[in-house]
Each structure stands twice: as structure tokens, then as C-alpha cells.
């Protein structure tokens, strides 16, 4: 009985500590919101927001990366193919940490993401996310930012790309250090093919965790 009480106390203590850590992330996001909002608004005014991808392209990007983005409040554990990390959580990892280490930092990341959703608009979150995305190796070295990668690889803005060109940019997001844009890369080609089947409606992800689109493999 004594051991059970001790274990129960430890569980309560850990739960409380996790809540405090997550809430600290939430407060940090609210404190950073004014600066981040101003940065996002500059990106949007400069033609580097989500709407500047074009409506069809944006819809495909969200279908792959975060199907529930429009409706969720920073966390989504149910949308098929969405995975455990939403766009907002992905952004939180890059703007809310000097160095993000997987593990317990996920708690603060989630709190920070909820704070971002509370303070910023969806368009501001999307603009910041697009600007901070890791895009892999390009002609002049490592690329950061969806719009910059589009110009580096194709010499034009995302809205001017063909569907297949655009999907190559989307495909690389899951593993930017592994895939190689602008080069012959069979693994990247396979990823693009899966995404093409997904956006065409000919397949569906197996579940929330199917970020690699195993449900869209060539049968």
C-alpha cells in the first residue's frame, strides 16, 4: 500500500511538472507574439504568405502536412496522415527554442504552439512556417524557406510552378537532409508519386501516424 501511495504521488508530481512546463511554453509564446506577428505581417505584405502559393497549391500542401490546420488549435491527433506534429508545433520548434531536443521539450513545444494559436492568425502562422522551413541542399548550400527554395531550384515563385514541381517542394519537407531537390533521387520520386495519389483522391493515409503515406504506396 505504501509503495502504491508513493507511486501515485510521483505520477501526480510528474503530471504537475509537465503542466507547468507546457504552460511556461504557452506564456513564452504570448510574450513573443508581438514580434512574431510583425515579422509575419512583413512576409505577407511582401508576397510570401500562404495565399501567395495559390489556392490549389496551398490546399495540396495542407493536405499533406497538416490536414486539420484550419480547424485545430495547435494540436491534432486525429487527422489521417497529419502525424503528431502540426504546422503550428513545427513552427514552435523553430521560433520558440534556441536548440530543440526531442523528448521532454515536446511538452513546452505544445504549450508554445497553443500560445501561438491564441495570439496569431492562421495566416501569420502559415507565413512564419513557410519562411522557416528546412528545404535541404540547393545549388548554393542549405536552403531555408519555401519561397527561397522555389526560386533556388526552379527560378520562379511557387504559384508559377507546375503541379509536379510544387509537389517536389512539398515532398522534401519530411526529410530535407535525406532527399535532394534538383537531382536524380528515386526515393524523392517515390515520395512525390505517393503525394500525387493522395491529392488525386486515389488513396488515403492509414491513420494519423501515416506521415510517410504508406497507404498511398504503388500497389
C-alpha positions as CSV (number, residue, x, y, z in Angstrom):
1,X,0.0,0.0,0.0
2,X,2.8,2.4,0.9
3,X,4.5,1.7,-2.4
4,X,1.3,2.4,-4.3
5,X,0.9,5.7,-2.5
6,X,4.4,6.7,-3.3
7,X,3.9,5.8,-7.0
8,X,0.6,7.8,-7.1
9,X,2.4,10.8,-5.6
10,X,5.2,10.5,-8.2
11,X,2.6,10.3,-11.0
12,X,0.8,13.4,-9.7
13,X,4.1,15.3,-9.3
14,X,5.2,14.4,-12.8
15,X,1.8,15.4,-14.2
16,X,2.0,18.8,-12.4
17,X,5.6,19.3,-13.6
18,X,4.6,18.6,-17.2
19,X,1.7,21.0,-16.9
20,X,3.9,23.8,-15.6
21,X,6.5,23.2,-18.3
22,X,3.8,23.3,-21.0
23,X,2.2,26.3,-19.5
24,X,5.6,28.1,-19.5
25,X,5.8,27.5,-23.2
26,X,2.3,29.0,-23.6
27,X,3.3,32.1,-21.7
28,X,6.5,32.4,-23.7
29,X,4.6,32.3,-27.0
30,X,2.3,35.0,-25.8
31,X,5.3,37.1,-24.8
32,X,6.9,36.6,-28.3
33,X,3.6,37.2,-30.2
34,X,4.0,40.9,-30.9
35,X,7.4,40.4,-32.5
36,X,6.3,37.3,-34.4
37,X,3.2,38.9,-35.6
38,X,5.1,41.9,-37.0
39,X,7.5,39.5,-38.8
40,X,4.7,37.5,-40.2
41,X,2.9,40.6,-41.5
42,X,6.0,41.8,-43.3
43,X,6.2,38.4,-45.0
44,X,2.6,38.6,-46.0
45,X,3.0,42.1,-47.3
46,X,6.0,41.0,-49.3
47,X,4.1,38.3,-51.1
48,X,5.4,35.3,-49.1
49,X,2.3,34.2,-47.2
50,X,0.2,31.1,-47.7
51,X,-2.2,32.8,-50.1
52,X,0.7,33.6,-52.4
53,X,1.1,29.9,-53.1
54,X,-2.2,29.9,-54.9
55,X,-5.4,28.3,-53.5
56,X,-4.9,24.9,-55.2
57,X,-1.2,24.7,-54.2
58,X,-2.0,25.7,-50.7
59,X,-4.7,23.1,-50.4
60,X,-2.3,20.4,-51.5
61,X,0.4,21.5,-49.1
62,X,-2.1,21.4,-46.2
63,X,-3.5,18.1,-47.2
64,X,0.0,16.6,-46.9
65,X,1.4,18.5,-44.0
66,X,-1.5,19.3,-41.7
67,X,-5.0,18.3,-42.9
68,X,-6.6,19.8,-39.8
69,X,-4.7,23.1,-39.8
70,X,-7.7,25.4,-40.5
71,X,-9.7,23.9,-37.6
72,X,-7.3,22.8,-34.8
73,X,-5.9,24.9,-32.0
74,X,-2.3,23.8,-32.3
75,X,-2.7,20.1,-31.6
76,X,-4.3,17.4,-33.8
77,X,-4.1,13.7,-33.0
78,X,-6.9,12.5,-35.3
79,X,-6.4,13.7,-38.9
80,X,-5.2,10.9,-41.2
81,X,-1.6,11.5,-42.2
82,X,-1.2,14.5,-40.0
83,X,1.2,12.9,-37.6
84,X,2.0,14.1,-34.0
85,X,3.3,17.5,-35.1
86,X,1.1,20.2,-36.6
87,X,2.3,23.1,-38.6
88,X,2.0,25.3,-35.5
89,X,4.0,22.8,-33.4
90,X,6.6,22.7,-36.2
91,X,6.8,26.5,-36.2
92,X,7.1,26.5,-32.4
93,X,10.1,24.2,-32.6
94,X,12.0,26.8,-34.7
95,X,10.9,30.1,-33.2
96,X,10.5,29.1,-29.6
97,X,13.7,27.2,-28.9
98,X,17.4,28.1,-29.4
99,X,18.1,24.4,-29.8
100,X,15.2,21.9,-29.9
101,X,16.0,18.5,-28.4
102,X,13.3,15.8,-28.9
103,X,11.8,14.3,-25.8
104,X,10.5,16.3,-22.9
105,X,10.8,19.5,-25.0
106,X,7.7,18.3,-26.8
107,X,5.7,19.4,-23.8
108,X,6.9,23.0,-24.0
109,X,6.7,22.9,-27.8
110,X,3.0,22.0,-27.5
111,X,2.3,24.8,-25.0
112,X,4.1,27.2,-27.2
113,X,2.1,26.1,-30.2
114,X,-1.2,26.6,-28.3
115,X,0.0,30.1,-27.3
116,X,0.8,30.9,-31.0
117,X,-2.7,29.8,-32.0
118,X,-4.1,32.1,-29.3
119,X,-2.2,35.2,-30.3
120,X,-1.6,34.9,-34.1
121,X,-3.9,34.4,-37.1
122,X,-3.7,31.2,-39.1
123,X,-2.3,33.3,-42.0
124,X,0.5,34.7,-39.8
125,X,1.4,31.2,-38.5
126,X,1.5,29.9,-42.0
127,X,3.7,32.7,-43.3
128,X,6.2,32.2,-40.5
129,X,6.2,28.4,-41.0
130,X,6.8,28.8,-44.8
131,X,9.7,31.2,-44.1
132,X,11.4,28.9,-41.6
133,X,11.1,25.5,-43.3
134,X,14.2,23.5,-43.8
135,X,14.3,22.6,-47.5
136,X,17.5,20.7,-47.9
137,X,20.5,21.2,-50.1
138,X,20.3,23.5,-53.1
139,X,22.7,25.0,-55.7
140,X,24.2,27.4,-53.1
141,X,24.1,25.3,-50.0
142,X,21.4,24.6,-47.4
143,X,18.1,26.1,-48.1
144,X,15.6,27.6,-45.6
145,X,12.2,28.9,-46.6
146,X,9.7,27.5,-49.1
147,X,9.7,30.6,-51.4
148,X,13.5,30.8,-51.4
149,X,13.8,27.1,-52.3
150,X,11.4,27.5,-55.1
151,X,13.5,30.3,-56.6
152,X,16.7,28.5,-56.0
153,X,15.6,25.2,-57.6
154,X,13.2,26.4,-60.3
155,X,13.9,30.1,-60.7
156,X,10.3,31.1,-60.1
157,X,7.8,31.6,-57.3
158,X,5.7,28.7,-56.0
159,X,2.5,30.0,-57.6
160,X,4.2,29.8,-61.0
161,X,5.3,26.1,-60.7
162,X,3.7,23.2,-62.4
163,X,1.9,20.8,-60.0
164,X,4.7,18.3,-60.1
165,X,7.4,20.9,-59.4
166,X,5.4,22.2,-56.5
167,X,4.9,18.6,-55.1
168,X,8.6,18.1,-55.2
169,X,9.0,21.0,-52.8
170,X,6.2,19.6,-50.6
171,X,7.7,16.1,-50.7
172,X,11.1,17.1,-49.4
173,X,9.7,18.6,-46.2
174,X,9.5,15.3,-44.3
175,X,13.3,14.6,-44.7
176,X,15.1,17.6,-46.1
177,X,18.6,16.3,-45.2
178,X,17.8,12.9,-46.9
179,X,16.2,14.0,-50.2
180,X,17.9,16.0,-52.9
181,X,15.9,18.6,-54.8
182,X,17.1,19.2,-58.4
183,X,18.9,15.9,-58.6
184,X,18.0,12.4,-59.6
185,X,16.6,10.9,-56.4
186,X,14.5,7.8,-56.7
187,X,13.3,8.0,-53.1
188,X,12.1,11.5,-53.6
189,X,10.4,10.5,-56.8
190,X,8.6,7.8,-54.8
191,X,7.5,10.3,-52.2
192,X,6.2,12.6,-54.9
193,X,4.2,9.7,-56.5
194,X,2.6,8.9,-53.2
195,X,1.6,12.6,-52.7
196,X,0.2,12.7,-56.3
197,X,-2.1,9.7,-55.5
198,X,-3.1,11.4,-52.2
199,X,-4.1,14.8,-53.8
200,X,-5.8,13.0,-56.7
201,X,-8.0,11.2,-54.2
202,X,-7.0,7.7,-55.2
203,X,-5.7,6.8,-51.7
204,X,-5.8,7.8,-48.1
205,X,-3.3,7.6,-45.3
206,X,-3.6,4.6,-43.0
207,X,-4.1,6.6,-39.8
208,X,-2.9,9.8,-38.1
209,X,0.7,8.5,-37.9
210,X,1.0,7.6,-41.6
211,X,3.1,10.6,-42.5
212,X,5.1,8.6,-44.9
213,X,1.9,7.8,-46.8
214,X,2.2,4.0,-46.7
215,X,-1.5,4.0,-47.6
216,X,-0.5,5.6,-50.9
217,X,2.2,3.2,-52.0
218,X,2.2,1.9,-55.5
219,X,0.4,-1.4,-55.3
